[in-house]
Amino acid sequence: MGIKVHLSRIMGEKRIKISELASMTGLHRNGLTKLYNEDTDGIKFDTLEKLCRALGCSVEDLIEYIEDENE
């Protein structure tokens, strides 16, 4: 499976829209949408820091490593 991004779950729990999160963090909506849909191949530490600060969560809340059962 690999890396799982929990941004959509956290935003849903906090009832925050992508446009609101973009305003709160200064991050671009396109990048946030890719993270929200888990359609990205990486994330900068600066982005993680801004998301954690805005959402009041830790890095471990946002991303998780899930081992592939077939490995």
PDB file of N, CA, C and O in Angstrom:
ATOM      1  N   MET A   1       0.833  -1.198   0.000  1.00  0.00           N
ATOM      2  CA  MET A   1       0.000   0.000   0.000  1.00  0.00           C
ATOM      3  C   MET A   1       0.868   1.247   0.000  1.00  0.00           C
ATOM      4  O   MET A   1       0.692   2.117  -0.853  1.00  0.00           O
ATOM      5  N   GLY A   2       1.799   1.353   0.937  1.00  0.00           N
ATOM      6  CA  GLY A   2       2.688   2.506   0.968  1.00  0.00           C
ATOM      7  C   GLY A   2       2.207   3.594   1.896  1.00  0.00           C
ATOM      8  O   GLY A   2       1.784   3.331   3.022  1.00  0.00           O
ATOM      9  N   ILE A   3       2.276   4.833   1.409  1.00  0.00           N
ATOM     10  CA  ILE A   3       1.939   5.995   2.219  1.00  0.00           C
ATOM     11  C   ILE A   3       0.464   6.361   2.033  1.00  0.00           C
ATOM     12  O   ILE A   3      -0.027   6.479   0.911  1.00  0.00           O
ATOM     13  N   LYS A   4      -0.215   6.532   3.140  1.00  0.00           N
ATOM     14  CA  LYS A   4      -1.628   6.928   3.145  1.00  0.00           C
ATOM     15  C   LYS A   4      -1.717   8.352   3.675  1.00  0.00           C
ATOM     16  O   LYS A   4      -1.174   8.660   4.736  1.00  0.00           O
ATOM     17  N   VAL A   5      -2.400   9.218   2.937  1.00  0.00           N
ATOM     18  CA  VAL A   5      -2.591  10.612   3.343  1.00  0.00           C
ATOM     19  C   VAL A   5      -4.006  10.744   3.915  1.00  0.00           C
ATOM     20  O   VAL A   5      -4.983  10.389   3.257  1.00  0.00           O
ATOM     21  N   HIS A   6      -4.104  11.252   5.132  1.00  0.00           N
ATOM     22  CA  HIS A   6      -5.392  11.352   5.823  1.00  0.00           C
ATOM     23  C   HIS A   6      -5.980  12.761   5.800  1.00  0.00           C
ATOM     24  O   HIS A   6      -6.826  13.093   6.631  1.00  0.00           O
ATOM     25  N   LEU A   7      -5.538  13.596   4.851  1.00  0.00           N
ATOM     26  CA  LEU A   7      -6.004  14.979   4.803  1.00  0.00           C
ATOM     27  C   LEU A   7      -7.514  15.065   4.624  1.00  0.00           C
ATOM     28  O   LEU A   7      -8.166  15.871   5.288  1.00  0.00           O
ATOM     29  N   SER A   8      -8.079  14.252   3.743  1.00  0.00           N
ATOM     30  CA  SER A   8      -9.524  14.336   3.502  1.00  0.00           C
ATOM     31  C   SER A   8     -10.314  13.980   4.761  1.00  0.00           C
ATOM     32  O   SER A   8     -11.326  14.616   5.057  1.00  0.00           O
ATOM     33  N   ARG A   9      -9.865  12.980   5.497  1.00  0.00           N
ATOM     34  CA  ARG A   9     -10.554  12.590   6.732  1.00  0.00           C
ATOM     35  C   ARG A   9     -10.494  13.709   7.776  1.00  0.00           C
ATOM     36  O   ARG A   9     -11.501  14.048   8.397  1.00  0.00           O
ATOM     37  N   ILE A  10      -9.304  14.271   7.958  1.00  0.00           N
ATOM     38  CA  ILE A  10      -9.128  15.324   8.958  1.00  0.00           C
ATOM     39  C   ILE A  10      -9.954  16.555   8.588  1.00  0.00           C
ATOM     40  O   ILE A  10     -10.612  17.155   9.439  1.00  0.00           O
ATOM     41  N   MET A  11      -9.910  16.921   7.308  1.00  0.00           N
ATOM     42  CA  MET A  11     -10.694  18.076   6.879  1.00  0.00           C
ATOM     43  C   MET A  11     -12.186  17.824   7.050  1.00  0.00           C
ATOM     44  O   MET A  11     -12.927  18.733   7.425  1.00  0.00           O
ATOM     45  N   GLY A  12     -12.634  16.606   6.780  1.00  0.00           N
ATOM     46  CA  GLY A  12     -14.037  16.261   6.969  1.00  0.00           C
ATOM     47  C   GLY A  12     -14.459  16.348   8.420  1.00  0.00           C
ATOM     48  O   GLY A  12     -15.531  16.863   8.737  1.00  0.00           O
ATOM     49  N   GLU A  13     -13.597  15.836   9.311  1.00  0.00           N
ATOM     50  CA  GLU A  13     -13.899  15.886  10.743  1.00  0.00           C
ATOM     51  C   GLU A  13     -13.997  17.317  11.243  1.00  0.00           C
ATOM     52  O   GLU A  13     -14.822  17.626  12.103  1.00  0.00           O
ATOM     53  N   LYS A  14     -13.155  18.191  10.701  1.00  0.00           N
ATOM     54  CA  LYS A  14     -13.125  19.586  11.137  1.00  0.00           C
ATOM     55  C   LYS A  14     -14.021  20.485  10.281  1.00  0.00           C
ATOM     56  O   LYS A  14     -14.134  21.687  10.522  1.00  0.00           O
ATOM     57  N   ARG A  15     -14.656  19.871   9.274  1.00  0.00           N
ATOM     58  CA  ARG A  15     -15.547  20.595   8.366  1.00  0.00           C
ATOM     59  C   ARG A  15     -14.862  21.812   7.736  1.00  0.00           C
ATOM     60  O   ARG A  15     -15.391  22.923   7.734  1.00  0.00           O
ATOM     61  N   ILE A  16     -13.663  21.554   7.202  1.00  0.00           N
ATOM     62  CA  ILE A  16     -12.887  22.599   6.539  1.00  0.00           C
ATOM     63  C   ILE A  16     -12.839  22.290   5.050  1.00  0.00           C
ATOM     64  O   ILE A  16     -12.563  21.159   4.653  1.00  0.00           O
ATOM     65  N   LYS A  17     -13.107  23.294   4.233  1.00  0.00           N
ATOM     66  CA  LYS A  17     -13.053  23.142   2.780  1.00  0.00           C
ATOM     67  C   LYS A  17     -11.640  23.426   2.289  1.00  0.00           C
ATOM     68  O   LYS A  17     -10.849  24.076   2.973  1.00  0.00           O
ATOM     69  N   ILE A  18     -11.335  22.932   1.095  1.00  0.00           N
ATOM     70  CA  ILE A  18     -10.011  23.154   0.519  1.00  0.00           C
ATOM     71  C   ILE A  18      -9.719  24.643   0.393  1.00  0.00           C
ATOM     72  O   ILE A  18      -8.605  25.081   0.680  1.00  0.00           O
ATOM     73  N   SER A  19     -10.698  25.420  -0.028  1.00  0.00           N
ATOM     74  CA  SER A  19     -10.491  26.866  -0.174  1.00  0.00           C
ATOM     75  C   SER A  19     -10.171  27.518   1.176  1.00  0.00           C
ATOM     76  O   SER A  19      -9.344  28.427   1.246  1.00  0.00           O
ATOM     77  N   GLU A  20     -10.821  27.057   2.240  1.00  0.00           N
ATOM     78  CA  GLU A  20     -10.547  27.583   3.577  1.00  0.00           C
ATOM     79  C   GLU A  20      -9.134  27.214   4.027  1.00  0.00           C
ATOM     80  O   GLU A  20      -8.416  28.041   4.588  1.00  0.00           O
ATOM     81  N   LEU A  21      -8.741  25.958   3.773  1.00  0.00           N
ATOM     82  CA  LEU A  21      -7.410  25.503   4.173  1.00  0.00           C
ATOM     83  C   LEU A  21      -6.341  26.251   3.382  1.00  0.00           C
ATOM     84  O   LEU A  21      -5.277  26.560   3.919  1.00  0.00           O
ATOM     85  N   ALA A  22      -6.612  26.540   2.124  1.00  0.00           N
ATOM     86  CA  ALA A  22      -5.669  27.309   1.314  1.00  0.00           C
ATOM     87  C   ALA A  22      -5.473  28.701   1.917  1.00  0.00           C
ATOM     88  O   ALA A  22      -4.346  29.191   1.989  1.00  0.00           O
ATOM     89  N   SER A  23      -6.543  29.327   2.342  1.00  0.00           N
ATOM     90  CA  SER A  23      -6.455  30.644   2.976  1.00  0.00           C
ATOM     91  C   SER A  23      -5.710  30.582   4.304  1.00  0.00           C
ATOM     92  O   SER A  23      -4.922  31.473   4.621  1.00  0.00           O
ATOM     93  N   MET A  24      -5.959  29.533   5.077  1.00  0.00           N
ATOM     94  CA  MET A  24      -5.331  29.378   6.391  1.00  0.00           C
ATOM     95  C   MET A  24      -3.825  29.127   6.292  1.00  0.00           C
ATOM     96  O   MET A  24      -3.063  29.557   7.157  1.00  0.00           O
ATOM     97  N   THR A  25      -3.403  28.432   5.237  1.00  0.00           N
ATOM     98  CA  THR A  25      -2.004  28.001   5.132  1.00  0.00           C
ATOM     99  C   THR A  25      -1.184  28.783   4.121  1.00  0.00           C
ATOM    100  O   THR A  25       0.043  28.805   4.208  1.00  0.00           O
ATOM    101  N   GLY A  26      -1.841  29.427   3.161  1.00  0.00           N
ATOM    102  CA  GLY A  26      -1.121  30.071   2.079  1.00  0.00           C
ATOM    103  C   GLY A  26      -0.685  29.095   1.002  1.00  0.00           C
ATOM    104  O   GLY A  26       0.061  29.464   0.096  1.00  0.00           O
ATOM    105  N   LEU A  27      -1.146  27.845   1.093  1.00  0.00           N
ATOM    106  CA  LEU A  27      -0.801  26.828   0.106  1.00  0.00           C
ATOM    107  C   LEU A  27      -1.777  26.901  -1.065  1.00  0.00           C
ATOM    108  O   LEU A  27      -2.921  27.328  -0.912  1.00  0.00           O
ATOM    109  N   HIS A  28      -1.309  26.478  -2.231  1.00  0.00           N
ATOM    110  CA  HIS A  28      -2.152  26.514  -3.430  1.00  0.00           C
ATOM    111  C   HIS A  28      -3.243  25.454  -3.372  1.00  0.00           C
ATOM    112  O   HIS A  28      -3.030  24.346  -2.878  1.00  0.00           O
ATOM    113  N   ARG A  29      -4.402  25.811  -3.882  1.00  0.00           N
ATOM    114  CA  ARG A  29      -5.544  24.878  -3.901  1.00  0.00           C
ATOM    115  C   ARG A  29      -5.223  23.620  -4.702  1.00  0.00           C
ATOM    116  O   ARG A  29      -5.624  22.523  -4.315  1.00  0.00           O
ATOM    117  N   ASN A  30      -4.501  23.767  -5.818  1.00  0.00           N
ATOM    118  CA  ASN A  30      -4.193  22.602  -6.652  1.00  0.00           C
ATOM    119  C   ASN A  30      -3.385  21.564  -5.884  1.00  0.00           C
ATOM    120  O   ASN A  30      -3.668  20.368  -5.951  1.00  0.00           O
ATOM    121  N   GLY A  31      -2.378  22.033  -5.153  1.00  0.00           N
ATOM    122  CA  GLY A  31      -1.559  21.123  -4.355  1.00  0.00           C
ATOM    123  C   GLY A  31      -2.357  20.469  -3.246  1.00  0.00           C
ATOM    124  O   GLY A  31      -2.204  19.276  -2.983  1.00  0.00           O
ATOM    125  N   LEU A  32      -3.210  21.251  -2.592  1.00  0.00           N
ATOM    126  CA  LEU A  32      -4.055  20.706  -1.526  1.00  0.00           C
ATOM    127  C   LEU A  32      -5.038  19.681  -2.085  1.00  0.00           C
ATOM    128  O   LEU A  32      -5.301  18.659  -1.452  1.00  0.00           O
ATOM    129  N   THR A  33      -5.576  19.951  -3.261  1.00  0.00           N
ATOM    130  CA  THR A  33      -6.510  19.015  -3.893  1.00  0.00           C
ATOM    131  C   THR A  33      -5.814  17.698  -4.200  1.00  0.00           C
ATOM    132  O   THR A  33      -6.396  16.631  -4.008  1.00  0.00           O
ATOM    133  N   LYS A  34      -4.574  17.764  -4.674  1.00  0.00           N
ATOM    134  CA  LYS A  34      -3.826  16.532  -4.952  1.00  0.00           C
ATOM    135  C   LYS A  34      -3.584  15.744  -3.672  1.00  0.00           C
ATOM    136  O   LYS A  34      -3.728  14.521  -3.666  1.00  0.00           O
ATOM    137  N   LEU A  35      -3.222  16.421  -2.594  1.00  0.00           N
ATOM    138  CA  LEU A  35      -3.039  15.734  -1.308  1.00  0.00           C
ATOM    139  C   LEU A  35      -4.363  15.166  -0.809  1.00  0.00           C
ATOM    140  O   LEU A  35      -4.410  14.038  -0.317  1.00  0.00           O
ATOM    141  N   TYR A  36      -5.423  15.932  -0.932  1.00  0.00           N
ATOM    142  CA  TYR A  36      -6.761  15.519  -0.494  1.00  0.00           C
ATOM    143  C   TYR A  36      -7.172  14.225  -1.202  1.00  0.00           C
ATOM    144  O   TYR A  36      -7.741  13.324  -0.587  1.00  0.00           O
ATOM    145  N   ASN A  37      -6.876  14.146  -2.502  1.00  0.00           N
ATOM    146  CA  ASN A  37      -7.247  12.984  -3.308  1.00  0.00           C
ATOM    147  C   ASN A  37      -6.158  11.909  -3.349  1.00  0.00           C
ATOM    148  O   ASN A  37      -6.275  10.925  -4.080  1.00  0.00           O
ATOM    149  N   GLU A  38      -5.103  12.105  -2.563  1.00  0.00           N
ATOM    150  CA  GLU A  38      -3.963  11.185  -2.521  1.00  0.00           C
ATOM    151  C   GLU A  38      -3.398  10.944  -3.920  1.00  0.00           C
ATOM    152  O   GLU A  38      -3.087   9.814  -4.297  1.00  0.00           O
ATOM    153  N   ASP A  39      -3.275  12.025  -4.670  1.00  0.00           N
ATOM    154  CA  ASP A  39      -2.785  11.974  -6.042  1.00  0.00           C
ATOM    155  C   ASP A  39      -1.477  12.764  -6.151  1.00  0.00           C
ATOM    156  O   ASP A  39      -1.325  13.600  -7.042  1.00  0.00           O
ATOM    157  N   THR A  40      -0.546  12.498  -5.252  1.00  0.00           N
ATOM    158  CA  THR A  40       0.722  13.214  -5.230  1.00  0.00           C
ATOM    159  C   THR A  40       1.862  12.234  -5.014  1.00  0.00           C
ATOM    160  O   THR A  40       1.670  11.154  -4.456  1.00  0.00           O
ATOM    161  N   ASP A  41       3.043  12.618  -5.460  1.00  0.00           N
ATOM    162  CA  ASP A  41       4.195  11.730  -5.284  1.00  0.00           C
ATOM    163  C   ASP A  41       5.174  12.247  -4.240  1.00  0.00           C
ATOM    164  O   ASP A  41       6.271  11.708  -4.095  1.00  0.00           O
ATOM    165  N   GLY A  42       4.783  13.286  -3.514  1.00  0.00           N
ATOM    166  CA  GLY A  42       5.653  13.803  -2.461  1.00  0.00           C
ATOM    167  C   GLY A  42       5.039  15.003  -1.772  1.00  0.00           C
ATOM    168  O   GLY A  42       4.047  15.571  -2.230  1.00  0.00           O
ATOM    169  N   ILE A  43       5.663  15.380  -0.640  1.00  0.00           N
ATOM    170  CA  ILE A  43       5.203  16.533   0.130  1.00  0.00           C
ATOM    171  C   ILE A  43       6.403  17.152   0.820  1.00  0.00           C
ATOM    172  O   ILE A  43       7.238  16.439   1.378  1.00  0.00           O
ATOM    173  N   LYS A  44       6.494  18.449   0.787  1.00  0.00           N
ATOM    174  CA  LYS A  44       7.604  19.156   1.419  1.00  0.00           C
ATOM    175  C   LYS A  44       7.359  19.264   2.921  1.00  0.00           C
ATOM    176  O   LYS A  44       6.218  19.300   3.381  1.00  0.00           O
ATOM    177  N   PHE A  45       8.457  19.315   3.673  1.00  0.00           N
ATOM    178  CA  PHE A  45       8.344  19.478   5.121  1.00  0.00           C
ATOM    179  C   PHE A  45       7.630  20.780   5.470  1.00  0.00           C
ATOM    180  O   PHE A  45       6.852  20.825   6.423  1.00  0.00           O
ATOM    181  N   ASP A  46       7.890  21.835   4.705  1.00  0.00           N
ATOM    182  CA  ASP A  46       7.244  23.121   4.943  1.00  0.00           C
ATOM    183  C   ASP A  46       5.720  23.000   4.804  1.00  0.00           C
ATOM    184  O   ASP A  46       4.966  23.586   5.580  1.00  0.00           O
ATOM    185  N   THR A  47       5.288  22.234   3.807  1.00  0.00           N
ATOM    186  CA  THR A  47       3.857  22.002   3.609  1.00  0.00           C
ATOM    187  C   THR A  47       3.271  21.227   4.776  1.00  0.00           C
ATOM    188  O   THR A  47       2.203  21.571   5.282  1.00  0.00           O
ATOM    189  N   LEU A  48       3.969  20.181   5.205  1.00  0.00           N
ATOM    190  CA  LEU A  48       3.511  19.402   6.368  1.00  0.00           C
ATOM    191  C   LEU A  48       3.367  20.295   7.594  1.00  0.00           C
ATOM    192  O   LEU A  48       2.378  20.214   8.322  1.00  0.00           O
ATOM    193  N   GLU A  49       4.359  21.143   7.811  1.00  0.00           N
ATOM    194  CA  GLU A  49       4.332  22.025   8.975  1.00  0.00           C
ATOM    195  C   GLU A  49       3.127  22.965   8.930  1.00  0.00           C
ATOM    196  O   GLU A  49       2.444  23.150   9.937  1.00  0.00           O
ATOM    197  N   LYS A  50       2.867  23.558   7.762  1.00  0.00           N
ATOM    198  CA  LYS A  50       1.728  24.473   7.622  1.00  0.00           C
ATOM    199  C   LYS A  50       0.408  23.743   7.840  1.00  0.00           C
ATOM    200  O   LYS A  50      -0.494  24.271   8.490  1.00  0.00           O
ATOM    201  N   LEU A  51       0.292  22.540   7.304  1.00  0.00           N
ATOM    202  CA  LEU A  51      -0.944  21.765   7.477  1.00  0.00           C
ATOM    203  C   LEU A  51      -1.149  21.384   8.937  1.00  0.00           C
ATOM    204  O   LEU A  51      -2.252  21.516   9.468  1.00  0.00           O
ATOM    205  N   CYS A  52      -0.090  20.914   9.583  1.00  0.00           N
ATOM    206  CA  CYS A  52      -0.207  20.531  10.997  1.00  0.00           C
ATOM    207  C   CYS A  52      -0.604  21.722  11.863  1.00  0.00           C
ATOM    208  O   CYS A  52      -1.443  21.599  12.755  1.00  0.00           O
ATOM    209  N   ARG A  53      -0.002  22.859  11.596  1.00  0.00           N
ATOM    210  CA  ARG A  53      -0.313  24.066  12.379  1.00  0.00           C
ATOM    211  C   ARG A  53      -1.770  24.485  12.163  1.00  0.00           C
ATOM    212  O   ARG A  53      -2.482  24.782  13.122  1.00  0.00           O
ATOM    213  N   ALA A  54      -2.207  24.509  10.911  1.00  0.00           N
ATOM    214  CA  ALA A  54      -3.566  24.960  10.600  1.00  0.00           C
ATOM    215  C   ALA A  54      -4.626  23.989  11.103  1.00  0.00           C
ATOM    216  O   ALA A  54      -5.696  24.409  11.544  1.00  0.00           O
ATOM    217  N   LEU A  55      -4.334  22.692  11.039  1.00  0.00           N
ATOM    218  CA  LEU A  55      -5.325  21.684  11.411  1.00  0.00           C
ATOM    219  C   LEU A  55      -5.207  21.228  12.860  1.00  0.00           C
ATOM    220  O   LEU A  55      -6.042  20.463  13.343  1.00  0.00           O
ATOM    221  N   GLY A  56      -4.172  21.695  13.553  1.00  0.00           N
ATOM    222  CA  GLY A  56      -3.990  21.300  14.951  1.00  0.00           C
ATOM    223  C   GLY A  56      -3.744  19.815  15.099  1.00  0.00           C
ATOM    224  O   GLY A  56      -4.306  19.165  15.980  1.00  0.00           O
ATOM    225  N   CYS A  57      -2.893  19.277  14.224  1.00  0.00           N
ATOM    226  CA  CYS A  57      -2.622  17.843  14.264  1.00  0.00           C
ATOM    227  C   CYS A  57      -1.122  17.596  14.141  1.00  0.00           C
ATOM    228  O   CYS A  57      -0.347  18.537  13.975  1.00  0.00           O
ATOM    229  N   SER A  58      -0.719  16.346  14.222  1.00  0.00           N
ATOM    230  CA  SER A  58       0.685  15.982  14.081  1.00  0.00           C
ATOM    231  C   SER A  58       0.924  15.375  12.700  1.00  0.00           C
ATOM    232  O   SER A  58      -0.022  15.040  11.987  1.00  0.00           O
ATOM    233  N   VAL A  59       2.183  15.239  12.335  1.00  0.00           N
ATOM    234  CA  VAL A  59       2.541  14.619  11.060  1.00  0.00           C
ATOM    235  C   VAL A  59       1.968  13.205  10.994  1.00  0.00           C
ATOM    236  O   VAL A  59       1.488  12.771   9.947  1.00  0.00           O
ATOM    237  N   GLU A  60       2.021  12.493  12.112  1.00  0.00           N
ATOM    238  CA  GLU A  60       1.514  11.122  12.162  1.00  0.00           C
ATOM    239  C   GLU A  60       0.009  11.059  11.915  1.00  0.00           C
ATOM    240  O   GLU A  60      -0.504  10.044  11.443  1.00  0.00           O
ATOM    241  N   ASP A  61      -0.697  12.141  12.232  1.00  0.00           N
ATOM    242  CA  ASP A  61      -2.127  12.203  11.944  1.00  0.00           C
ATOM    243  C   ASP A  61      -2.378  12.368  10.449  1.00  0.00           C
ATOM    244  O   ASP A  61      -3.363  11.859   9.914  1.00  0.00           O
ATOM    245  N   LEU A  62      -1.476  13.085   9.782  1.00  0.00           N
ATOM    246  CA  LEU A  62      -1.647  13.404   8.362  1.00  0.00           C
ATOM    247  C   LEU A  62      -1.208  12.295   7.420  1.00  0.00           C
ATOM    248  O   LEU A  62      -1.900  11.988   6.449  1.00  0.00           O
ATOM    249  N   ILE A  63      -0.058  11.691   7.706  1.00  0.00           N
ATOM    250  CA  ILE A  63       0.446  10.648   6.814  1.00  0.00           C
ATOM    251  C   ILE A  63       0.792   9.397   7.610  1.00  0.00           C
ATOM    252  O   ILE A  63       1.190   9.467   8.773  1.00  0.00           O
ATOM    253  N   GLU A  64       0.633   8.262   6.962  1.00  0.00           N
ATOM    254  CA  GLU A  64       0.854   6.978   7.625  1.00  0.00           C
ATOM    255  C   GLU A  64       1.472   6.008   6.630  1.00  0.00           C
ATOM    256  O   GLU A  64       1.082   5.971   5.463  1.00  0.00           O
ATOM    257  N   TYR A  65       2.424   5.234   7.088  1.00  0.00           N
ATOM    258  CA  TYR A  65       3.001   4.178   6.264  1.00  0.00           C
ATOM    259  C   TYR A  65       2.253   2.888   6.549  1.00  0.00           C
ATOM    260  O   TYR A  65       2.153   2.454   7.697  1.00  0.00           O
ATOM    261  N   ILE A  66       1.728   2.279   5.493  1.00  0.00           N
ATOM    262  CA  ILE A  66       1.008   1.016   5.626  1.00  0.00           C
ATOM    263  C   ILE A  66       1.738  -0.033   4.808  1.00  0.00           C
ATOM    264  O   ILE A  66       1.887   0.106   3.594  1.00  0.00           O
ATOM    265  N   GLU A  67       2.192  -1.083   5.478  1.00  0.00           N
ATOM    266  CA  GLU A  67       2.934  -2.133   4.776  1.00  0.00           C
ATOM    267  C   GLU A  67       2.014  -2.919   3.857  1.00  0.00           C
ATOM    268  O   GLU A  67       0.850  -3.168   4.170  1.00  0.00           O
ATOM    269  N   ASP A  68       2.566  -3.299   2.719  1.00  0.00           N
ATOM    270  CA  ASP A  68       1.840  -4.122   1.762  1.00  0.00           C
ATOM    271  C   ASP A  68       1.822  -5.554   2.309  1.00  0.00           C
ATOM    272  O   ASP A  68       2.872  -6.111   2.628  1.00  0.00           O
ATOM    273  N   GLU A  69       0.651  -6.136   2.414  1.00  0.00           N
ATOM    274  CA  GLU A  69       0.512  -7.488   2.973  1.00  0.00           C
ATOM    275  C   GLU A  69       1.188  -8.535   2.095  1.00  0.00           C
ATOM    276  O   GLU A  69       1.520  -9.621   2.571  1.00  0.00           O
ATOM    277  N   ASN A  70       1.393  -8.220   0.820  1.00  0.00           N
ATOM    278  CA  ASN A  70       1.993  -9.189  -0.116  1.00  0.00           C
ATOM    279  C   ASN A  70       3.517  -9.165  -0.065  1.00  0.00           C
ATOM    280  O   ASN A  70       4.163  -9.994  -0.706  1.00  0.00           O
ATOM    281  N   GLU A  71       4.098  -8.244   0.676  1.00  0.00           N
ATOM    282  CA  GLU A  71       5.574  -8.153   0.725  1.00  0.00           C
ATOM    283  C   GLU A  71       6.132  -9.001   1.823  1.00  0.00           C
ATOM    284  O   GLU A  71       7.347  -9.047   2.011  1.00  0.00           O
TER     285      GLU A  71
END
